């Protein structure tokens, strides 16, 4: 199995948690590395770039405010949640969930998936 296939499998496994609509592995500078987008209404490349920008801004803010290392950002709207977290020094893991998704299991599985990604990259 190639590295790309292993990254895609990690995203498919994450989607199996339930309430996860889409997910992506994004480089720290906003380039799409892998994605699992069932709906074509999302532009994966735009999603990747904007997610990296948001996480980078949040990391800068927490650093400047001396609040430690950022774990993740969560953006909530009536239509769903976007969660972005670091997956090692080279990548981010970004997930879109249903609006009523419980975050406990999703965050736990995202952490496991981020560790897998970190090991692959």
N, C-alpha and C positions, 0 to 999 in steps of 0.2 A: 504494500500500500504506500503510495506517495505521500509526501508531507501535505500537499494540497488536499488529497482525499481524507487524510486524518483530520485536518482542520474542518472540512465540511462535515465529517462524521460527528465531531464534537458539537457542532451547531445543531445537527439533526437530533442528537441525544438530548440537548438542552430543550429543544422544541417539544420533546416528548413529556416534559414536566407538566404541561397543560397551561393554558392561559398565555403562553408565549406565542405571539403572532409572527414575529420575525426576529432574526438576530444576524449579527455581522461581526467579523474580525476586521479591525481597521488599524492601519499603521498609525503611529503617534502623529505623523504629519498629515493624516486624513485620507490616505489612499486605501481603497477597498482591497482586502486580502482574500476574504471568503465571505459568502453570505448565504442565508437561507430565507429567501423572501417568497412566500407563497402568493402574496398579492402583488400585482404589477403596478399598483397605484403609487408605490414608493419608487423614487429614483435612488437606487443603491449608492451611486457615486456621490450624489448630493447629501444623502443621509450620512455617509461616511465622513465627508468633509465637515459638515456641521457638528456632528457628534464629537469629532476630535477637537474642534474649535471650542465647543462648550466645556469639555473636560479640561482642556488646557487652561482656559480662563479660570475655571474653578480651582485648579491646582495652584495657579498663580495667586489667586485671592487667599486661599488658606495658608500658603507659604508667607505672603506679605503680612497676614494677620497673626502669624506665628501660632497657628492652630494645628500644626502637625501635618502628617501626610494624608492626602485625600484618599478615602476608601472608594467612593463612588458618588455619582450624581444621579438624582431621580427627578425627572420632569413629569408632572402629572397634569392631565387635562381631562375633560369630560369624555374624550374619545379613547383614552388609554394612557399608558405610562411608558416613558423611555428611561432606561437605566443604562448608564455607561460606567465601566470600571476598568482599571488598568489590568493588563494581562502580561506583566513583565515589562521590561524597559523598551520593547519594540512595538507593542501592540495594545489595543483596547478591545474589550468585548462590549458590544452594545446590543441591547434587547428591547423590543417593543412588546408590550403586553396588552391584554384586554383591560378595559377600564376597572372592572371589579376584581382584578387579580390580587390574590393575597401575596404579599411580598416575601414572607418567611422562606418558603420552599424555593422560590425563584432565586432569591439572593444566595441561598446556600448552594444551589446548583450552579449559579453563575460563578461562585468562588471556585468550585471544583473544576468547572470548564476553563476558567482563567488559568488555573494551575496546569491543566493539560496543555493549553496553548503556550504558556511560558516554557514548558518542557520541550515542545516541538520547535519553537523558534530560538 
